[in-house]
Amino acid sequence: MRPSEEWTLDGDTYEGLTWLSETPKPTEAEIKAAEPAALAAAVDAEAVKVAARESAVAKLSALGLNIDEVNAIVGSI
């Protein structure tokens, strides 16, 4: 929502949000309104990571590496 701002969170409620930046603290309603987009962005970022990993595995396999060698490079698949 505001990636350049500084804050801390104690627990997982709005009451635990300590705003450290000079800008006004967002309201609880603003945070709740931004939540679906933030969750979608996190899902999209994970999908990009998974696709990149699958692409790397396919390319390494195409080079003739066996599954044990691929796992040694990229971790367990």
N, C-alpha and C positions, 0 to 999 in steps of 0.2 A: 504494500500500500504506500509506504513512504520509506523506500530502501535506504535513503541517505540519512535518515533520522536515527537518533540514539535513544534507547529505552531498555528497561529490564522488565522481566516478568517473574513474579513470585507466585507460583501456582499456575492455574489455567483459567482464571477469571479476570474480568476487567478491573476489579478492585486491586488486583496484584500488579497492574501495569503502572510502572513508574516512568514518567516521561522525562528524559534527560536533555532533550533538544530545546532550543530557544523557541521553536514554533509551537503553536497551540497543540495540546494533546487531542488526538481524535476522540470523538464521542464513541460510546459503545455502539450506537446505531450505525455510525460510519464504518466501524470495524466489521460489524455483522453484515453490512451491505457489501463490503469488499471480499468477504470470505468465499463465496462461490467462485469468483474469478481467481483468487489465490489458490484454491484447491485445484481448479482446472489447470492452472499454470504448473502446479507441482506434478500433476498427472502427466501433462504434456512433456515436461522435462524428463520424467522417468521413462516415458515411451521413447524419447530421443536416445537416452542412454542405452536402453534395451536394443533398439534398432542398430545403434553403432556397434554394440558388442556382437550382435548376431552377424553383422556385416564383416567384422574383423575375423570372427570364427570361420565364416564361409571363405574368406580370402586366404586365411592360413591353411584351411583344409584343401583349397584349390592348389596351393603351392606344394601339396604332398605331405603336409604334417598329419600325423595320426592324432587321435583324440587325446592321448596322454601328453603329447607335445603341445597341442593347443591349450590344454588345461594348465600346463606348466607356464605358459605365457600369460593367459588371460584369467586364470583361476578356474575353478570348477564350473562346468556348464551343465 
